[in-house]
Amino acid sequence: MRKLLAIQWGLIAAVLLFTSCLDDENETTPSAAVSISAFSIENIDYSVKTQTSTGKDTTLILTIEGDLYPFAIDHVNGQIYNPDSLPKGTDVSKVVANITSDGYYIVYGDEKKYYNAEDSIDFTKPVPFTVYAYDEISSKTYYVHLNVHQSYPDSLQWQTISGSNYPGVELVSEAQKALFLNGQIYVFGLQNGVLTMTSTAQEDGVQWSELTPCLGLVEGVDCRSMVTFGGCFYVVAKGGLYRSTDGLEWSLIESEVEIDRMLVATDEEMYALQGDKIIKGTGDGEWTEVQTIEKSLFPESPVSIQMPLATNPAIERTTLIGVPLEGERTHASVWSKLNIEPLWAYYNVTENNLQPCPALENLAVIPYDNAMFAFGGRSLDSALETVGAFEKIYVSRDGGITWWGAEENLGFPDALKGFEGGFSYVVDEKNYIWLMCGGSNVVYKGCINRLIKE
């Protein structure tokens, strides 16, 4: 009997010991994990100081999409930062941050505030975020840096081509035109009524050909409306249309139609002005009437711009911009047409559009950076006489409807500001802007670095 009781007590002890071991195995050890695995920011605002087309200072408030700026996490050194800096002017004093962590809770800042996903945090200086583990012992601190550009990364950089023999000293007339064709920069200008030409390779700019009179033309050449079409040059003189394959030797295209001036050449056809009518043709002497216009609203010497739509690159917008023939010259006249549309449309300036293209002497317009850049001599608007030549670039990003004074990163060399002589300009196929000044051999070449095509 005693032996049986001993066995029973032994079994009870064994069961109790086994149960105790099972309890030990089922106990959960609190996690010591303290890492931040993801960090992002919500959309934030940034300000851009600019000018209206009337020269008044103003500030635009734009929005940055936070998702466009991913953050890197350095777990070894406890650093979190955005490799691509936010634009200059970004307000990082009130930023909402999204944090993913395997810790228990997070505190941040010198005050050790508990992190909440809706908090608006000041990141004007690095902010410490400390992650505490579930074991309430382990912790790790990360310093979050929101990098912001201190200067504009997309500045328009200019260089003067040193040693250039550009014959600009002989080109003092305002009637100048630069064109790009087959890797060459061509500059045409009038000397005592005679059309002359010089050229250089787009890879050069130092060595220019001798300024040479063009042959086969009559007097009255409308130099500034010259265009290129189908690999040839076209220009109007005394109502006739002339063509050249090299820019030096010209021949008259037989036609019964007299032309006032060329307007623009697209990939498919050329447009010209005949009285109060816009006509089109393909360079064979045959012209078709497109529409009748209100001539008082039409530009006197329009500049033509061709750009694909940002929303559909297969559709191209052609825009004509220039100082109007009649009326108050407070702003430029703008006409536009899509290649899928039959007619040209006039952009009427109303009280709802307070930012029209300014009227400038020798108004120049180029397509650049998916926008239109306008610049030139002094303002023709009596209310803006203080706006001097080459003091400002005006930018339109909506097809020529509204124009804003560019940010300070987009401008001209100081030596060019105030220049009121004749000049010519062109953008080559690598996105360099060429600007040649009459009366000197100075050639400027500018670009936004990210746009350069090598």
C-alpha positions in Angstrom: 0.0 0.0 0.0 2.8 2.4 0.9 4.5 1.5 -2.4 1.3 2.3 -4.3 0.9 5.7 -2.6 4.6 6.5 -3.4 4.0 5.8 -7.0 0.8 7.9 -7.1 2.6 10.9 -5.5 5.4 10.4 -8.0 3.0 10.6 -10.9 1.4 13.7 -9.6 4.7 15.4 -9.2 5.7 14.5 -12.7 2.4 15.9 -14.1 2.9 19.1 -12.2 6.5 19.4 -13.4 5.4 18.8 -17.1 2.7 21.4 -16.8 5.1 23.9 -15.4 7.4 23.3 -18.4 4.6 23.8 -20.8 3.7 27.1 -19.2 7.3 28.2 -19.6 7.3 27.3 -23.3 4.0 29.2 -23.9 5.3 32.5 -22.4 5.8 35.3 -25.1 9.0 37.3 -24.9 8.2 41.0 -25.8 9.8 42.1 -29.1 12.9 44.2 -29.1 12.4 45.4 -32.7 12.9 49.2 -33.1 13.2 49.9 -36.9 11.5 52.4 -39.2 10.8 50.5 -42.4 9.1 53.3 -44.4 8.8 57.1 -44.4 6.9 59.4 -46.7 5.3 62.9 -46.6 1.9 64.2 -47.6 1.5 66.9 -50.3 3.0 70.3 -49.2 3.0 73.8 -50.6 5.8 75.9 -52.0 5.9 79.5 -53.1 7.3 81.0 -56.3 8.1 84.7 -56.5 7.3 86.0 -59.9 5.9 89.0 -61.8 2.7 89.5 -63.7 2.9 90.5 -67.4 2.3 94.1 -66.2 5.5 94.0 -64.1 4.0 93.7 -60.6 5.6 91.4 -58.1 3.5 88.5 -57.0 3.8 85.1 -55.3 2.3 81.9 -56.5 1.5 79.1 -54.1 1.9 75.7 -55.8 1.5 72.1 -54.4 4.1 69.4 -54.4 3.1 65.8 -54.5 4.9 64.1 -51.6 4.9 60.7 -53.3 7.2 62.1 -56.0 10.0 62.4 -53.4 10.9 59.0 -51.9 13.0 58.8 -48.7 16.1 56.7 -48.1 16.5 55.0 -44.7 20.1 54.5 -43.3 19.5 52.0 -40.5 23.2 51.8 -39.5 23.6 55.6 -39.0 20.0 56.3 -38.1 19.4 58.8 -40.9 16.3 59.3 -43.0 16.4 61.8 -45.9 15.1 62.6 -49.4 17.9 62.1 -52.1 16.0 64.4 -54.5 15.7 67.8 -52.8 12.4 69.6 -52.7 12.1 72.8 -54.8 13.4 76.1 -53.5 10.6 77.9 -51.6 9.1 74.7 -50.2 7.5 75.3 -46.8 8.7 72.4 -44.5 7.5 74.0 -41.3 4.2 72.1 -41.3 4.6 68.7 -42.8 2.5 65.6 -42.3 4.7 62.4 -42.2 3.7 58.8 -42.7 5.8 56.3 -40.8 5.8 52.5 -40.8 7.6 50.9 -37.8 7.8 47.5 -36.1 8.2 49.2 -32.7 5.7 49.8 -29.9 5.5 53.6 -30.2 7.4 56.6 -31.5 8.3 60.0 -29.9 9.8 62.9 -31.8 11.4 66.3 -31.4 13.2 67.7 -28.4 9.9 67.7 -26.5 9.5 63.9 -27.0 6.0 64.2 -28.3 4.1 61.0 -29.1 3.9 60.5 -32.9 0.5 60.7 -34.5 -0.1 60.2 -38.2 -2.0 63.5 -38.3 0.7 65.6 -36.7 2.0 68.7 -38.6 5.7 68.7 -37.9 8.4 71.4 -38.3 11.2 70.0 -40.5 13.1 73.2 -40.9 15.9 71.4 -39.0 16.6 67.7 -38.6 14.0 66.1 -36.3 14.8 63.1 -34.1 12.3 60.2 -34.1 12.9 57.6 -31.4 11.2 54.1 -31.7 10.6 52.2 -28.5 10.2 48.4 -28.5 7.5 46.3 -27.0 10.0 45.1 -24.4 10.0 48.7 -23.0 13.8 48.5 -22.9 15.1 48.7 -26.4 15.0 51.9 -28.5 16.5 53.5 -31.6 16.7 57.1 -32.8 16.5 58.2 -36.4 17.2 61.8 -37.6 14.9 62.9 -40.4 16.2 65.5 -42.8 13.9 67.2 -45.4 16.3 68.5 -48.0 15.3 71.6 -49.9 17.1 73.2 -52.8 18.7 76.5 -51.6 19.0 77.6 -55.3 17.1 76.8 -58.4 18.4 73.6 -60.1 16.8 74.4 -63.4 18.5 77.7 -64.0 19.0 79.0 -67.5 22.8 78.9 -67.9 24.5 81.2 -70.4 27.9 81.2 -72.0 29.6 83.7 -74.3 31.2 81.9 -77.2 34.7 83.4 -76.9 36.8 84.1 -80.0 33.7 84.1 -82.2 34.1 85.8 -85.6 30.4 86.3 -85.9 30.0 89.3 -88.4 27.4 91.0 -86.3 29.2 94.3 -86.5 27.9 94.5 -90.1 24.4 93.5 -89.1 22.9 96.5 -87.4 19.4 96.4 -88.8 16.5 95.2 -86.7 15.5 93.0 -89.7 17.3 89.8 -88.7 16.3 86.2 -88.7 18.0 83.0 -87.4 17.0 79.6 -88.6 18.2 76.1 -87.8 18.4 73.6 -90.7 20.4 70.4 -91.1 22.7 71.0 -88.1 23.6 74.5 -89.1 22.7 77.9 -87.6 21.8 80.4 -90.3 21.5 84.2 -89.7 20.0 86.5 -92.3 20.0 90.2 -92.2 19.4 93.3 -94.4 22.2 95.6 -95.4 21.1 98.6 -97.3 18.0 96.6 -98.4 20.1 93.6 -99.6 19.6 90.2 -97.9 22.9 88.8 -96.5 23.7 85.5 -94.8 26.2 83.9 -92.5 26.2 80.5 -90.9 28.0 78.1 -88.4 27.7 74.5 -87.3 25.7 73.9 -84.2 28.8 72.2 -82.7 30.9 75.3 -83.4 29.7 78.9 -83.0 33.3 80.2 -83.2 33.9 80.1 -86.9 31.1 81.8 -89.0 31.0 82.0 -92.8 31.7 85.4 -94.3 28.6 87.6 -94.5 27.5 87.1 -98.1 24.8 88.9 -100.2 22.1 86.6 -101.4 21.5 86.3 -105.1 18.3 86.1 -107.2 16.1 88.3 -104.9 14.5 91.7 -105.6 14.3 94.6 -103.1 11.7 94.6 -100.4 12.7 91.2 -98.8 10.6 90.5 -95.6 13.6 89.0 -93.8 11.8 88.4 -90.4 9.1 86.2 -91.9 11.5 83.8 -93.5 10.7 80.1 -92.9 12.1 76.6 -93.6 9.9 74.0 -95.3 10.8 70.6 -96.8 14.6 71.3 -96.3 14.5 74.7 -98.1 14.3 78.3 -97.2 11.3 80.5 -98.2 11.0 84.3 -98.1 8.6 86.9 -99.5 9.8 89.9 -101.6 7.4 92.3 -103.3 4.6 89.9 -103.2 6.5 87.0 -104.7 7.6 83.8 -102.9 11.3 82.8 -103.3 12.9 79.5 -102.5 16.6 78.5 -101.8 18.3 75.3 -100.9 21.4 76.9 -99.4 20.3 80.3 -98.3 22.5 82.1 -100.8 20.9 81.5 -104.3 17.2 82.1 -104.6 14.6 81.6 -107.3 11.1 82.9 -107.7 8.2 80.4 -107.5 5.8 81.2 -110.3 2.3 82.0 -109.0 -0.7 84.2 -109.7 -1.0 84.9 -106.0 0.7 87.9 -104.4 1.7 87.4 -100.7 2.0 90.1 -98.0 4.2 87.9 -95.7 4.9 84.4 -94.6 3.3 83.3 -91.3 4.5 79.8 -90.5 5.6 76.5 -92.0 4.3 73.3 -90.4 5.4 69.8 -91.4 2.5 69.6 -93.9 2.1 73.1 -95.3 2.9 76.8 -95.2 0.6 79.6 -94.2 0.8 83.1 -95.5 -1.1 86.4 -95.2 -2.8 88.0 -98.2 -4.6 91.1 -97.3 -7.2 90.1 -94.7 -7.0 86.4 -95.6 -4.9 83.5 -94.3 -3.9 81.2 -97.2 -2.0 77.9 -97.3 0.2 76.1 -99.8 3.0 73.6 -100.2 5.5 75.7 -102.1 4.4 74.9 -105.6 2.8 78.3 -106.3 -0.8 77.1 -105.6 -2.5 78.6 -102.6 -5.9 77.9 -100.9 -7.8 80.3 -98.8 -8.2 79.3 -95.2 -10.2 82.1 -93.6 -10.8 85.8 -93.4 -9.5 87.6 -90.3 -10.0 90.9 -88.5 -6.8 92.5 -89.6 -6.7 95.0 -86.8 -6.4 92.2 -84.3 -3.6 90.4 -86.3 0.1 90.7 -85.3 2.2 93.0 -87.4 5.2 90.7 -87.5 4.1 87.5 -85.9 6.5 85.0 -84.5 5.4 81.4 -85.0 5.7 78.6 -82.4 4.9 74.9 -82.9 4.5 72.5 -80.0 2.9 69.2 -79.3 0.1 69.1 -76.7 1.3 67.8 -73.4 -1.9 65.7 -73.1 -1.5 64.2 -76.6 1.8 64.5 -78.4 0.2 63.4 -81.7 -1.6 66.8 -81.8 0.4 69.9 -82.5 -0.5 73.5 -81.7 0.8 76.3 -83.9 0.7 79.8 -82.4 1.3 83.2 -83.9 2.3 86.0 -81.5 3.2 89.6 -82.2 2.4 93.2 -81.6 -1.0 94.0 -83.1 -1.3 96.1 -86.3 -3.7 98.6 -84.8 -5.0 99.8 -81.5 -3.3 100.1 -78.1 -0.1 98.2 -77.9 -0.5 97.1 -74.3 -0.2 93.4 -75.0 0.7 91.1 -77.9 -1.9 89.6 -80.2 -2.1 85.7 -80.1 -3.6 83.4 -82.7 -3.6 79.6 -82.5 -4.6 76.5 -84.4 -4.4 72.8 -83.7 -3.3 70.6 -86.7 -6.7 68.8 -86.4 -8.6 72.1 -86.7 -9.3 73.9 -90.0 -9.3 77.5 -88.7 -7.2 79.9 -86.6 -8.6 81.3 -83.4 -7.8 84.7 -81.8 -7.1 84.8 -78.0 -9.3 87.6 -76.9 -8.0 89.4 -73.8 -10.8 89.9 -71.4 -11.2 90.9 -67.7 -10.9 87.2 -66.9 -7.4 87.1 -68.3 -5.2 89.6 -66.6 -1.9 88.0 -67.8 -1.7 88.5 -71.6 1.6 88.4 -73.4 3.4 91.8 -73.1 4.0 93.9 -76.1 7.8 94.2 -76.5 10.0 95.8 -79.1 11.4 93.0 -81.4 9.3 90.5 -79.6 10.9 87.1 -79.6 9.2 83.8 -78.6 10.6 80.3 -78.5 9.3 76.8 -77.5 11.3 75.7 -74.5 10.8 73.3 -71.6 7.2 72.4 -72.7 6.3 76.1 -72.6 6.6 79.3 -74.5 9.3 81.8 -73.5 8.8 85.4 -74.7 11.5 88.2 -74.4 12.8 91.1 -76.3 13.4 94.9 -76.2 11.7 97.5 -74.0 8.0 97.4 -73.3 5.7 99.2 -75.7 3.1 99.7 -73.0 3.4 103.2 -71.7 2.4 101.9 -68.3 5.4 99.7 -68.3 8.1 101.9 -69.6 10.4 101.0 -66.7 10.6 97.4 -68.0 13.8 97.5 -70.1 15.2 95.3 -72.8 16.1 91.7 -71.9 15.1 92.3 -68.3 12.6 89.6 -68.1 11.5 86.3 -69.7 7.8 85.7 -69.8 6.5 82.1 -69.7 3.2 80.6 -70.8 2.4 77.0 -70.0 -1.2 77.0 -71.2 -0.7 77.4 -75.0 -0.2 81.2 -75.0 -3.3 82.3 -73.0 -1.6 83.5 -69.8 2.0 84.8 -69.4 4.0 85.2 -66.2 7.3 86.8 -65.4 9.8 84.0 -65.0 11.4 83.1 -61.7 14.8 84.6 -61.0 16.6 81.4 -62.3 15.4 82.2 -65.8 17.0 85.3 -67.1 19.7 86.8 -69.3 23.4 87.7 -68.7 23.8 91.1 -67.1 25.7 92.3 -70.1 22.7 91.7 -72.3 20.2 93.6 -70.2 19.3 97.0 -71.7 20.5 96.0 -75.2 18.1 97.6 -77.6 19.7 96.8 -81.0 18.7 94.2 -83.5 19.2 90.6 -82.7 18.4 87.1 -83.9 17.7 83.9 -82.0 17.1 80.2 -82.5 16.9 76.9 -80.6 19.0 74.1 -82.1 18.1 70.4 -82.0 20.1 69.9 -78.8 17.9 72.5 -77.0 20.6 75.2 -76.8 19.3 78.7 -77.2 21.4 80.9 -79.5 21.2 84.6 -79.3 23.2 86.8 -81.7 23.5 90.6 -81.1 23.7 93.0 -84.0 26.5 95.6 -83.9 29.0 93.2 -82.3 30.5 89.7 -82.6 29.0 88.6 -79.3 27.2 85.2 -79.5 25.3 83.9 -76.4 24.4 80.3 -75.9 22.1 79.2 -73.2 20.4 76.1 -71.8 18.7 74.4 -68.9 21.0 71.5 -68.3 18.4 68.8 -67.9 17.0 69.6 -71.4 20.2 69.0 -73.3 20.1 66.3 -75.8 23.5 64.7 -76.4 
